[in-house]
């Protein structure tokens, strides 16, 4: 993993998602990605992803300014359940902290590996993924052995989620 991170840095890319199990998503300009592809790290498997932009990288910094301005008039309530920040896996205690982290996250890497570590440390027994893809559930199945996982991909998955929470 260290050699992959070093190669990402050497090409001016950002480790935009550190997902665990050695899975790292590099983000940057098309030129940077092409140079990275031409000189891949040893033993790395490169899979191009179809995305709309270099999310969670410095290239999204202008969007952070716009979001911060839009969020300035929002006064969020404090979380009623435990929220984890995907910036570092930390528990988010206040609505204000959540909003700040959410705005900043647009231009900063996602650390799903850190979130899974926090879940393991906190003794999480069930994880329900709300995003439709199921990607995080797949990663959690490998990293959080014994944890019940459910991906809510369609309304048909609601019964499985309810059952998992019993």
PyMOL commands that set and color helices and strands:
alter all, ss='L'
color gray80, all
select helices_A, chain A and resi 2-10+30-38+58-71+95-105+112-121+135-143+155-164
alter helices_A, ss='H'
color red, helices_A
select strands_A, chain A and resi 14-20+23-27+83-84+91-92+126-129+148-151
alter strands_A, ss='S'
color yellow, strands_A
deselect
rebuild
show_as cartoon
